[in-house]
Amino acid sequence: MTLPNLAKLKAETTSIVNEIVAHMKATLAANGKAFSPTALDEWRPKLHNSVFLRLLNNGDWANDKAKVLAVAGDMAIIAGMLSASSATVTKGRTHAAFRAVKEHATCPGPLGSGRWCDFDI
């Protein structure tokens, strides 16, 4: 059995998480909104852990990327909608939007199982 290269997995995990977050921020910006400085403080580390575990279990980012980014974009749109007239999306709105997309039909896996974001918040 070959052990995974942990340094490579950690770097790939960070790259994927950065890509997801950048997509979410760009989606919000396109709608005239932005995350508050603390909006992703609890969510991002959990995403990082989940992505790392998915890669460790042979997740194929190249195959699932488009679907994951589509859901991330929808999460940002929902967070923006929940923020109503405020241009800033808070942590609570971010968490609510994440819960709203947990069963998103586009998520990779059966019935939107969210294999890349397998956590609760």
C-alpha positions in Angstrom: 0.0 0.0 0.0 1.3 3.4 -1.0 1.0 6.2 1.5 -0.3 9.5 0.2 2.0 12.5 -0.1 0.5 14.6 2.7 2.3 17.8 1.7 0.9 17.5 -1.9 -2.6 16.7 -0.5 -2.5 19.7 1.8 -1.4 22.0 -1.0 -4.0 20.7 -3.4 -6.7 21.1 -0.6 -5.7 24.7 0.0 -5.8 25.4 -3.8 -9.3 23.9 -4.1 -10.7 25.7 -1.1 -9.2 29.0 -2.4 -10.8 28.4 -5.8 -14.2 27.7 -4.2 -14.0 30.8 -1.9 -12.8 33.0 -4.8 -15.8 31.8 -6.9 -18.2 32.6 -4.1 -16.6 36.1 -3.6 -16.8 36.8 -7.3 -20.4 35.7 -7.4 -21.3 38.0 -4.5 -19.3 40.9 -6.0 -21.2 40.5 -9.3 -24.3 41.2 -7.2 -22.8 44.2 -5.4 -22.2 42.4 -2.1 -19.3 41.0 -0.1 -18.7 38.6 2.8 -18.0 40.3 6.1 -14.5 39.8 7.5 -15.7 37.0 9.8 -18.4 35.4 7.5 -16.2 32.4 6.6 -14.3 32.0 9.9 -16.1 28.7 10.9 -17.1 27.5 7.5 -13.8 27.7 5.6 -11.8 25.4 8.0 -14.6 22.8 7.9 -14.5 23.0 4.1 -10.8 22.6 4.2 -11.0 19.4 6.3 -13.8 18.0 4.2 -11.9 18.6 0.9 -8.8 17.1 2.4 -10.7 13.9 3.4 -12.3 13.8 -0.1 -8.9 13.9 -1.8 -7.6 11.3 0.6 -10.4 9.0 -0.4 -9.7 9.4 -4.1 -11.9 12.4 -4.9 -11.5 13.6 -8.4 -11.5 17.4 -8.4 -11.2 17.7 -12.1 -14.3 15.6 -12.6 -16.4 17.3 -9.9 -15.1 20.9 -10.1 -17.8 22.4 -12.3 -20.6 21.0 -10.1 -19.0 22.1 -6.8 -18.4 25.6 -8.2 -22.0 25.8 -9.4 -23.3 24.9 -5.9 -20.8 27.4 -4.3 -22.1 30.1 -6.6 -25.7 29.3 -5.7 -24.7 29.4 -2.0 -23.2 32.9 -2.5 -26.4 34.0 -4.3 -28.6 32.7 -1.5 -26.4 34.3 1.1 -26.7 37.6 -0.7 -30.5 37.2 -0.9 -30.7 36.5 2.8 -28.7 39.7 3.4 -31.5 41.7 1.8 -30.5 45.3 1.3 -27.3 45.0 3.2 -24.2 44.9 1.0 -22.4 42.7 3.6 -23.1 39.0 4.1 -22.6 38.0 7.7 -21.5 34.7 9.2 -25.1 33.8 10.1 -26.3 34.4 6.5 -23.4 32.4 5.2 -24.2 29.4 7.5 -27.9 29.6 6.5 -27.0 29.6 2.8 -24.7 26.6 3.3 -27.5 24.7 5.0 -29.8 25.6 2.1 -27.5 24.1 -0.5 -26.6 20.9 1.5 -29.0 18.9 -0.6 -28.4 20.7 -3.8 -29.2 18.4 -6.7 -26.0 19.5 -8.6 -23.7 18.3 -5.8 -21.5 15.4 -6.9 -22.9 12.2 -5.5 -26.3 10.6 -5.2 -29.1 13.1 -4.4 -26.7 16.0 -3.7 -24.7 14.2 -1.1 -22.1 16.9 -1.0 -19.0 14.8 -1.0 -16.7 17.8 -1.1 -18.4 19.6 1.8 -19.5 16.7 4.0 -20.0 18.7 7.2 -22.6 20.6 9.1 -22.5 24.1 10.5 
